[in-house]
Amino acid sequence: MDRKRIRRKRIRGIRLRRIRGIRQWMAALALLPVLLLSLCGCGKKEGSGPEGEGTGVQAEGKYEAEFLSLEQYCESVSAVKLGEEKIFFAGTEDKEEALYLLEIGKEGAEKVSLDTEAGGRVAFIGEDAEGNLLLAVTVYEGNPVADGTVGYVEIRKASPEGSILETVNTGNLFHGREAAVFYINGLYQDAEGKYYISSVEDVYVLNPDGSLFFQVSAGAYLSAMFVLEDGRVVVGYDGKRGWNLETVNLSGKDLVPLESGVAFRKGVYRKGQDADIAYVQDGVLYLCNLEEEEPTAVLNWRESNIDSNNIRDFALLPDGRVIVLTVDYSAGAKKEIAILTEQEDGAEQEKIRLTYAALEVPYFVERDIVAFNKASDQYYIEVKEYGDSSMNYQDRAALLNADLTGSEAPDMVDVAFSGLTLENLIAAGVAEDLTPFLEEDAVLAKEDFVESVLRAYERDGKLYAIPPSFGIETLVGKVSDVGEGSVWSVKDMMELAAVKGKDMQILESANKGTMLWLMCMMNQELFIDEENGTCDFTGREFAEILEFAGSFPEEPGNVSDFASQTEKVRNGELLLLQGLVTSVELYQVYEYAFGEPVNFIGYPASGNSGQMLSICGTTVAMHAASGKKEGVWEFIKFNLSEERQESLEATGGSGFPVLESALDKLFEEEMQEEYYEDTDGEQKPRPKCSWGINGVSIDTYAATKEQVESVREMIDNVRTRRGMDDRLAEIIYGEAEAYFKGQKTAEEVAEVVQNRVQVYLDE
């Protein structure tokens, strides 16, 4: 089965973006949805998003890791089982499916032929109560990539040496399931001979002969299955009310909540060593007993050069070592084993330490820092996170801000996750101009990058950051509604809203506050002359914004999922969607979902482009006072290298590369047709990607030249979102309340805002 050639992604729903400023404005922006992309199927599984966001937890020990790639033994690896002495994995070599046994500490791997039927593959490797292996072998009907379905699944029991002991066929239990979305992520046989299978949202309990004993649905994606010391089978899933750990109840044929004093959250869970449970959460490995209220932090994965977002399994060895399986989708789904041994002093102490300041560490930052630390012989990045989840965002940002001018100032600051805008950093004299580093670099030059993206981080001729990847935040509507223009003003939107009438929503969940912020943020150059320090709010433009915002409800409406929103657009109930375009494929998804020609018209911006830059990659400002600027530049360069820029798309949702050559190559690949051979030997177009949108599958094929040109035009016109000054936002929002409550006219509010803002600018 050619799983490498097709990627499956899922639009999970809504990302809530944060306003940096006063509390009211933070609440307002949090109500505006932006589509978030994540991988599913052949990419990242649902729920494996920014798991690496740190909490500042201090682990007990420091561990050094030794790494081993499994792909050196076979062409592709389909399933892995970590044991105490051996690593078992199924793989394909010369179209033959085999089981490999790799003994820890020894070179080479033994190979056992599985003699699977044509089209069969090992989907999962589990175990029974006696320590034997259980292989879930799936046999497909038709071509699994294009139109195949599951024929049947058989369970093969193998000894720890790899010899097959028995085979049980599950019959029609999984017959007809769509191959592209079918998976098994849990398999166990208890001491009584009953089999437990975790698949998608359901747990199946089978009798020893393979017949169904009962089936129970969790109602959500099952992302964990493990067995406690007492034999209870536990499944984990992220439900409507948060993370759930539940035991499989044979007598009641249902799932029963696992009682514990520990507040568990989403992560990778396994049976513990000298503890009930071991689990990976927030970049840390924990151990806990169920009756305890606090777990023990064993190790921080980042300190061992392991990206916790890539962890798919782990095991605790009796001698204290930890073995972990990672899958790196930024490197073509590379499967790697790491064996961690505790050290008194970390192995990285000889390297020059660089400090990275942030309030949050999203998965792509974790990925890039770990990759750099593994690759660099000279530098090692330490992340300094400010505050913790118990503190509000402003207080955490204040801690970081105070540290920027202190004696322990960081070497670099995350531009997107520091709570400070680029303008804040420049005004404080913290951000270093990167222009001289580019001019002196032997490999990179300014003209190598997408001009519009660099322009977004330039101020007064100086360049303060280079995002390695980016997306485009925009408003999307039907051409029949918004026309074919590329720009529009607030007045244009108002006139269109008046034509459509009150029965059509402009933006889902929008209220007075959100629309006021959006319109002012996008059009602040109409009112503020930063160069001369003057303002003019008395013109008709500001009054129109107030009147337009005032036409929206006080409270926001409910935010529905992507499928529901597009259905509303199709039916004429909703005018616009807030969209995030990070690939040509996603551009195609919008076109398909709307059912007719669409226009990525952008935000109303008074003659300027309404396409807004969205950071999708690790973007830092070099601290002007750092004594290790060469090291910071090496990290920035690392993420801009040709190799990493050209692998961005493999990570899914990573955005467009900022390197022009990588972007051109990406566009060329998007337009290349791909084919597969059906059972009759006929060549048929192969979908490049399959997108799952709330149960509906959308296949995207090779992009047309016109689609690529449309995306390129959006990129060329993209501009940065320049955050509004906190004090300015407070004045506008505070005075607008009087208009919203009917206490003043729009003109009266504009007059007061004019006077107060001018006084503030004069100060």
Secondary structure, 3 states (H helix, E strand, C coil): CCHHHCEEEEEEEEEECCCCCCHHHHHHHCCCEEEEEEECCCCCCCCCCCCCCCCCCCCCCEEEEEEEEHHHCCCEEEEEEECCCEEEEEEEECCEEEEEEEECCCCCCEEEECCCCCCEEEEEEEEECCCCEEEEEEEEECCCCCCCEEEEEEEEEECCCCCEEEEEECCCCCCCCECCCCCCCEEEECCCCCEEEEECCEEEEECCCCCEEEEEECCCCEEEEEECCCCCEEEEEEECCEEEEEEEECCCCEEEECCCCCCCCCCEEEECCCCCEEEEECCEEEEECCCCCCCEEEEEHHHHCCCHHHEEEEEECCCCCEEEEEEEHHHCCEEEEEEEEEECCCHHHHCEEEEEEECCCCHHHHHHHHHHHHHCCCEEEEEEECCCCCCCHHHHHHHHHHHHCCCCCCCEEECCCCCCCHHHHHHCCCECCCHHHHHHCCCCCHHHECHHHHHCCEECCEECCCCCEEEEEEEEEEHHHHCCCCCCCHHHHHHHHHHHCCCCEEECCCCHHHHHHHHHHHCHHHCEECCCCEECCCCHHHHHHHHHHHCCCCCCCCCCCHHHHHHHHHCCCEEEEEEEECCHHHHHHHHHHHCCCEECCCCCCCCCCCCEEEECCCCEEEECCCCCHHHHHHHHHHHHCHHHHHCHHHHCCCCEECEHHHHHHHHHHHHCCCEEECCCCCEEECCCEEEEECCEEEEECCCCHHHHHHHHHHHHHCECCCCCCHHHHHHHHHHHHHHHCCCCCHHHHHHHHHHHHHHHHHC
